[in-house]
Amino acid sequence: MRKTMLVFPLLVSSLAASVQAAVEHYVIDTRGMHAFITFRIKHLGYSWLEGRFNRFSGRFDYDPKNPANNKVEVEIDLSSLDTNHAERDKHLRSARFFDVNRYPKATFVSTAWETLGDDRARLKGRLTLRGITREITIDVHQLGAGKDPWGGYRRGFEGTTTLNLSDYKMKEGAILGPAAEKIRIWLSIEGVRTKEGR
């Protein structure tokens, strides 16, 4: 009986460790080379305005056998907005759009991951922008995973979603017409697996 009592906790501990080991932890490679967050919005309905955020950070957990364990966290420095035009960037950072003086950061925290097959998934989470939090859905495609030349292991995804400016009380949609109500977001994320989790 005593022997059984000693073995049982060891089995539980071993099982818990194996389950934990299945979850892979990654830090997003944001050195400007392997991860991008870009946006696209129509200007008056006649052309596209495109830009990107040059500074952001994040991490994600990935479990190939149990997608319920998948998690994503991203923080974006909105002052790093870049459309390759200084005056326009100043305008987009103003209170009429991103209002970066009052709300310098945007954050995304995932709430659910739904695997769709063919390396595709649907990621749901809470996006906080301009002090407003909304539930959004990101269509995800896993691009690949494997060892890198420096002894590490990487995993990469791309994702797309569309936001409504009015949901975040941005005023530009009303000024620029109905075509400017929606802003399309594209993310290309490459994560470097950490050896000791978080």
C-alpha positions in Angstrom: 0.0 0.0 0.0 2.8 2.4 0.9 4.6 1.6 -2.3 1.4 2.4 -4.3 1.0 5.7 -2.5 4.6 6.6 -3.4 4.3 5.6 -7.0 1.0 7.4 -7.7 2.3 11.0 -7.1 5.3 10.2 -9.3 3.0 9.1 -12.2 0.8 12.2 -11.8 3.9 14.4 -11.8 5.3 12.6 -14.8 2.0 12.9 -16.7 1.8 16.6 -15.9 5.3 17.2 -17.1 4.7 15.4 -20.4 1.6 17.4 -21.0 3.5 20.6 -20.3 6.3 19.6 -22.5 3.9 19.3 -25.5 3.3 23.1 -25.3 6.0 25.0 -27.2 6.8 28.6 -26.2 7.9 31.2 -28.7 9.1 34.8 -28.6 8.3 36.8 -31.8 11.4 37.8 -33.7 10.8 41.5 -34.0 14.2 42.7 -35.0 12.8 44.2 -38.2 13.6 41.2 -40.3 11.2 38.4 -39.7 7.9 39.8 -38.4 5.6 42.5 -39.9 2.3 44.1 -39.0 0.9 46.1 -41.9 -2.4 47.8 -42.6 -4.4 48.9 -45.7 -7.3 51.3 -45.9 -9.0 53.0 -48.9 -8.6 56.7 -49.5 -11.9 58.2 -50.7 -12.6 54.9 -52.3 -10.2 55.8 -55.2 -6.9 54.3 -54.0 -5.2 52.3 -51.2 -3.2 53.8 -48.3 -0.8 51.3 -46.9 1.4 51.4 -43.8 3.1 49.4 -41.1 4.0 49.4 -37.5 7.8 49.2 -37.0 7.8 48.3 -33.3 5.9 45.6 -31.6 6.6 42.6 -29.3 4.9 39.4 -28.4 4.9 35.7 -27.7 2.8 32.7 -28.4 2.3 29.1 -27.2 1.8 26.3 -29.6 0.6 22.8 -29.0 0.4 20.7 -32.1 -1.6 18.0 -30.4 -4.0 20.1 -28.3 -4.8 23.4 -30.0 -6.8 24.5 -26.9 -3.4 25.3 -25.3 -2.5 27.8 -28.1 -2.1 31.3 -26.9 -1.0 34.6 -28.5 -0.1 38.0 -26.9 1.1 41.0 -29.0 1.8 44.7 -28.0 2.1 47.3 -30.7 3.8 50.7 -30.3 1.4 52.9 -32.3 3.9 55.8 -32.5 6.0 53.5 -34.8 3.3 53.9 -37.5 5.0 54.3 -40.9 3.3 55.1 -44.3 6.4 56.5 -45.9 5.1 60.0 -45.6 5.9 62.2 -42.6 3.0 64.6 -42.7 0.5 61.7 -43.2 2.0 59.8 -40.4 1.6 62.8 -38.1 -2.0 63.0 -39.1 -2.6 59.3 -38.5 -1.1 59.6 -35.0 -3.4 62.5 -34.1 -6.5 62.4 -32.0 -8.7 61.9 -35.1 -7.2 58.5 -35.8 -4.9 56.5 -33.5 -4.5 59.2 -30.9 -1.1 57.9 -29.8 -0.5 60.6 -27.2 -3.4 59.3 -25.1 -3.2 55.6 -26.2 0.4 54.8 -27.2 -0.1 51.0 -27.2 -2.5 48.5 -28.8 -2.7 45.0 -27.4 -4.0 41.7 -28.5 -4.7 38.7 -26.2 -6.1 35.5 -27.6 -9.1 33.8 -26.2 -9.6 30.8 -28.5 -8.0 28.9 -31.3 -10.0 26.8 -33.8 -8.1 24.5 -36.1 -9.6 24.3 -39.6 -7.1 21.9 -41.3 -4.6 22.4 -44.0 -2.4 24.5 -41.6 -5.2 27.0 -41.2 -6.9 28.2 -38.1 -9.3 30.8 -36.7 -7.8 32.8 -33.8 -10.1 34.8 -31.6 -9.1 37.4 -29.0 -9.4 40.8 -27.5 -7.9 43.8 -29.3 -7.5 47.0 -27.2 -7.1 50.1 -29.3 -7.6 53.7 -28.3 -8.7 52.4 -24.9 -11.5 50.3 -26.4 -11.5 46.5 -26.2 -13.3 44.5 -28.9 -13.4 40.8 -29.7 -11.9 40.1 -33.1 -11.2 37.1 -35.3 -7.9 36.5 -37.2 -7.7 34.0 -40.1 -4.4 32.2 -39.6 -2.2 30.2 -41.9 0.8 28.4 -40.6 3.7 28.9 -43.0 6.1 26.4 -41.6 8.4 25.3 -38.7 11.9 23.9 -38.3 15.5 24.4 -37.2 17.3 27.6 -38.1 21.0 27.9 -39.0 21.9 29.1 -35.5 20.8 26.1 -33.5 17.3 27.3 -32.7 13.8 26.3 -33.8 11.3 28.6 -35.4 7.6 28.6 -36.3 5.9 31.1 -38.6 2.3 32.2 -39.3 0.5 34.8 -41.3 -2.9 36.3 -40.4 -5.5 38.6 -41.7 -8.4 40.5 -40.2 -10.5 43.5 -40.9 -11.5 46.2 -38.3 -14.2 48.8 -38.4 -12.9 52.3 -37.6 -16.2 53.2 -35.9 -15.8 50.4 -33.4 -12.8 52.3 -32.0 -14.3 55.7 -32.4 -11.9 56.9 -35.1 -13.4 59.9 -37.0 -11.6 59.5 -40.3 -14.1 57.0 -41.7 -16.8 59.7 -41.6 -14.6 62.2 -43.3 -13.1 60.0 -46.0 -16.4 58.3 -46.9 -17.9 54.8 -46.3 -15.0 53.1 -48.1 -12.6 54.2 -45.3 -14.6 52.5 -42.6 -12.7 49.3 -42.8 -9.0 48.8 -42.2 -7.4 45.5 -43.3 -4.6 44.1 -41.1 -2.0 41.6 -42.3 0.5 40.0 -39.9 3.5 37.9 -40.7 4.9 36.4 -37.5 8.0 34.3 -37.0 8.7 33.0 -33.5 11.8 31.6 -31.9 11.2 28.7 -29.6 12.5 29.3 -26.0 14.2 26.5 -24.1 12.6 27.2 -20.7 9.1 28.3 -21.6 8.3 31.9 -20.5 
